[in-house]
């Protein structure tokens, strides 16, 4: 290369590097709370093109043969989180809590524990990655709850029958609307409704190119992004959703990604549908219930979504005061295995 | 602040380069000194004070050794004080400890050279303290000798080519450290965390090979970064890692692995004869840390080098590729005490490497191996210098080189 070209090249390059460094410095300093955070950490988090840098990191790690990142496996075609190790003490406490709650009430109590993709999609996990940590939770549930007043919904078998379909998101830990539909149909027996057939619904695309919570942990571009669908009944009912300080005339939020489903960060959300069933359902839940709720809302006059992490009043009293008929408890298996719930208070 | 941090790469370095190239020539060394001071303070303010104190002590020692008639007393006193620093200033912080260890070698290189009259006494404190505290060299070396640097502190020239080549070296070093070494590290630490009595031979070999590669890439990477930064500021010093995996004797291996450190010991510690050589190697081991593992590594390496000098020289030349296999085998096995730190673990580990227990079938082993195969192959190819020879032979084009450098830079930043 000629000397002049080289000088020009080096100057251009240096100018670009400086322009990037300067823009980045301004950007970082603007977004950094210098008093409360460690600067180097914050400079890293607030770097320009942070997301692209993460994607380069995750993608090259997968190309180099790593089996996962941040507790999330690179399975074939999807990301699958590794659940926490089986914790019998917590599982037993939670089962006892549910059984005790059901024993002392007149409501029908149904428990649905949602298995993770780690259990259902185990065939797509990397070689030797699978173990029966989550299967043990379901075995324990069946042993402990069979023959008690609590109805146990066999979500695991329902989802296993459809494990070749897209029942989990590829980049998010939750069930897709399709997966949620299968859980909803399985719940029909316990909650005594005739579930709609899958052909009854019109499937509307709410999001294309959605990348969810698993992508945040293992940002690889070698796994395709997801589509989020809404399953809508043609000519469906007027529905409203009420929460502390707000009311909207659709159950869906116009947020990003999985947060479009009802059941955000509120203690209680109440969905009212004029379906004429005369029944009221309370769902005690974590986020795994959110995509199931739209299906349930078609069968109950009102559905009360109760998030125990934010709920401060006496549950028993709340349910009685609101003339609830059925109580449905929905938790992810991982949540059921790691957090102790307080239903009785 | 470390070299592989966003703070250094996107804040400290651009600001320094901008100021460095704007200010007039006379001010450049002051800019570098202030930058080095800031860099040291971000590592540890207390250590910065100690380093300044030590620089002052060695600066005055240099003058004293030059002027006094009792040169021997003066140098002995200076060496003892420096060794005392090396021994007593070890902390739990590995970066500070490494800083002091390398710093001491740099100080001794100066005072011993003055004593041996192989260099002129430095009367400018700013030039001296810049030699002692120059930030690219402060963390992991290379251990430059005073003579190599003092001339460049007084006079140096920056050109566009040198700057770009420096940047290329810097980004190659960042990739070695942040992409390869940091990705290899989890495997080695996972294997070491197992119960060592229960691991299979295959697993033990995987662990120690991975450790060796990690060591090569972390030290080589940091030295490349230092050398690249130096070039960007108009300096020139070698990084000291030259593809040791193709070496055909232990002697040759360690003349290509951390060259600057070993050369320092050969210049200032080794005198003559086999015993002195073995002693020097034990001291090299001790320099890394005061525990049996390092000493045994140094001792074993020293013994093999002596064997090669007196017995194996000719046979090794005749067996070609087998000499290479012998070298890697011995280096890997002797690395075990270095890796485990304590002798008991080293013995257990070596026993596992040569036992038939467990075979190849452990599921953990297959999982670990398949997770790291590609990375280990890439690391081996780079450590053998194959990408470099392919480039030299078939491409050899500056534009391509700089495109690689920029891509490597972006890749490394993504890993930081």
Interface residues (C-beta under 8 A of the other chain):
Chain A: X1 X6 X7 X9 X10 X11 X13 X14 X17 X18 X20 X21 X22 X24 X25 X39 X40 X43 X44 X47 X52 X53 X54 X56 X57 X60 X61 X63 X64 X65 X66 X67 X126 X127 X128 X129
Chain B: X1 X5 X6 X7 X10 X11 X14 X17 X18 X160 X161 X163 X164 X167 X179 X183 X363 X364 X366 X367 X370 X371 X372 X373 X374 X375 X378 X398 X399 X402 X406 X410 X411 X413 X414 X415 X416
